Amino acid sequence: MKYNKLDVVGVPYCNKQSIVSNKIEKREILNIELNKTGSKTITIIMMNPSKADSTCSDRTINKLITFFKKQVL
């Protein structure tokens, strides 16, 4: 699923690389700038990340975006 253009600014940054003869991918960072006023930075460390990257989101990432857009930061 695509990112909601109303929730994010620009294109999310994803550092994703293929390893082990292109059979396994690793993602070290997924950076998403929320369309929200304020200057706080949030870091979330997740285990077993899903397939979300710079072009496609997923259910877990969408839940995090919705949660942090509602917060007063």
Steps between C-alpha positions, in 0.01 A plus 500: 500500500616853428569764765219746558625826345312697770703329775856524368724773360697407190618145439600281797867400504579129518846340510422151370758258358496149359730253672570128464488479119199735477278255693482697824456875548605706798359839590701708743288814503161627393474876548155659461433871548147553626282780370469657844625815666778469752865407497517186712676187376378154595706183470326165498694174506308206362573130472420302187412798284249448227524594134443876544750715308521841332207431264271257686370512854336222701252457784757534780660814358156652435403436865815679616436795267141531624608476866772766475290739289246505787764578766578850621878519465 
